[in-house]
Amino acid sequence: MDPSLRSASGQTAALRAQDVTLLDLLDRVVDHGVILAGDVTISVAGVDLIYLGLRVLLAPVERLPELMSRTVDAVDAVDAMDEERSEVAHG
Amino acid sequence: MGSACYVYAIVGRNTPLPSAGTGGAAAELAMVPWRELAAVTGQTGDDGAPVTVEAVLHHEAVVEAVRRQGPALPVRFGTVFRDATSVASALAERYEPLAADLDRLGDKVELSLTALWAAPASSDGPAPAPQEEAAPAGQGAGARYLHARAAEIRRDEALKERARAVARELDQVLGGLALERRVSFLPTPGVAVRSAYLLDPAGVEAFKAAFEATRRARGEVRVLLTGPWPPYTFMRRTETEGGGIPDGRFAELAQLLTDAKRGRPG
């Protein structure tokens, strides 16, 4: 495992259910799919530019209501699990 | 609007374009054909595409609008060519694998499963055994370092084995419902397993029902399901075939997201 990731483990471990949906979208759209050898900088040598841009992109995640709607199943599942645990803890 | 060609998707050359305005995503699309394939393109600036929330969502919206018209392969975000001739050359260069992938994946979808460790979010996964943490008294700095490093390696191995066990349990329930799957273990310390499942769209509801049944039985992990997505994960890779999900950037994305949500600069 990359040592730099290990040092960041406390933060990456803090992912929430809503984060997972956003990550699923970003990971797919930005890092997967058909790879064509585009001849404008951003698509090949400019991959890092995309990640630089993502630092800005990721800040206003609350602006993604349509995307977040896809999390319904996941959020419901987690909420239900939390409620079950709460009931066990306090029951 | 510039004159460069931004590529969204690969389709069969007779696939109709979405009508303008579909989902707010179909304006000014064009087809660049090569033999039986075509690239769905839009115009962008000569210096490439902007990296913004709107650009990423627009990319996904266009891909999904195109796929409603017929089988299509999603192209990676940020693929830009100088002109249509360059796009056609790129199609020609990879024609055979693209045609095969369009036939295999064009009408399929994928679901993404993520198993987060249910341990406290601030910990590095499940807590290690206490006896592994304390070095014997009276040892020098070098010995203490080696002792700690050995304990760390043991924890990593134990964690990987637990992640594999989680994946095996999930796979017993869900694997048979998918056409293909890609699995990765511990892409970040907080994520035990990430899996992508390739499905026929008709099989999505049955898969979700099975997921709903199995996620209740998980105590060690929180199991989340998202999608359906276009089959980004199952494209033929130019570098290597098979294996797990290429997770080179996932951990970086996860870090960027957690940083952003905590208000840290990049």
Interface residues (C-beta under 8 A of the other chain):
Chain A: M1 D2 L5 R6 A8 S9 G10 Q11 T12 A13 A14 L15 A17 D19 V20 T21 L22 L23 D24 L25 L26 D27 R28 V29 V30 D31 H32 G33 V34 I35 L36 A37 G38 D39 V40 T41 I42 S43 G46 V47 L49 I50 Y51 L52 G53 L54 R55 V56 L57 L58 A59 P60 V61 R63 L64 E66 L67 R70 T71 D73 A74 A77 V78 M81
Chain B: A4 V7 I10 A39 D46 D47 G48 A49 P50 V51 T52 V53 V56 L57 H59 E60 L73 P74 V75 R76 F77 G78 T79 V80 F81 R82 S86 V87 A90 L91 E93 R94 L98 D101 S112 T114 L116 W117 A119 A121 S122 S123 D124 G125 D156 L186 T188 P189 G190 V191 K208 E212 R215 R216 R222 V223 L224 L225 T226 G227 W229 P230 Y232 T233 M235 R237 T238 P246 G248 R249 F250 A251 E252 L253 A254 Q255 L256 L257 T258 D259 A260 K261 R262 P265 G266
